[in-house]
Amino acid sequence: MNYHFGVSGMLVWIIHILFGIYFGYLGYTLVNSNEKLRLHGMILGAVGTLMIVYHSHLMINHMLENNK
C-alpha cells in the first residue's frame, strides 16, 4: 500500500507509532513535572496512546492481509 508520492504505508505507520510514543512520553513528563500543565499532559498522553494503538492496528491488519 502506498500513500501520496509513492510513500510506503509501512513507513507512514511506523512514523506515526514513533510520534505516538513521543507524545506519550511528553504527556507523562508534563503530568509529573508541572501542576499547571497536568491536564495538557493527560491529553497528550491519551493522544499518544491512541496513535500507537490505531496505527499498530492498521499495520498489523495490512500485514495479515498480505500473508493470505
Backbone hydrogen bonds, N-H to C=O, Kabsch-Sander energy under -0.5 kcal/mol:
donor,donor_aa,acceptor,acceptor_aa,energy
3,Y,7,V,-3.3
6,G,3,Y,-1.4
7,V,4,H,-1.4
9,G,1,M,-2.7
12,V,8,S,-1.8
13,W,9,G,-2.5
14,I,10,M,-2.3
15,I,11,L,-2.2
16,H,12,V,-2.2
17,I,13,W,-2.3
18,L,14,I,-2.4
19,F,15,I,-2.4
20,G,16,H,-2.0
21,I,17,I,-2.2
22,Y,18,L,-2.2
23,F,19,F,-2.9
24,G,20,G,-2.4
25,Y,21,I,-2.4
26,L,22,Y,-2.9
27,G,23,F,-2.8
28,Y,24,G,-2.4
29,T,25,Y,-2.5
30,L,26,L,-2.4
31,V,27,G,-2.3
32,N,28,Y,-1.8
33,S,29,T,-1.2
34,N,30,L,-1.8
38,R,35,E,-1.1
41,G,37,L,-2.4
42,M,38,R,-2.2
43,I,39,L,-2.2
44,L,40,H,-2.6
45,G,41,G,-2.5
46,A,42,M,-2.2
47,V,43,I,-2.6
48,G,44,L,-2.6
49,T,45,G,-2.2
50,L,46,A,-2.4
51,M,47,V,-2.4
52,I,48,G,-2.3
53,V,49,T,-2.6
54,Y,50,L,-2.8
55,H,51,M,-2.1
56,S,52,I,-1.8
57,H,53,V,-2.1
58,L,54,Y,-2.2
59,M,55,H,-2.2
60,I,56,S,-2.8
61,N,57,H,-2.5
62,H,58,L,-2.2
63,M,59,M,-2.3
64,L,60,I,-2.5
65,E,61,N,-2.2
66,N,62,H,-1.8
67,N,63,M,-1.1
68,K,65,E,-0.8
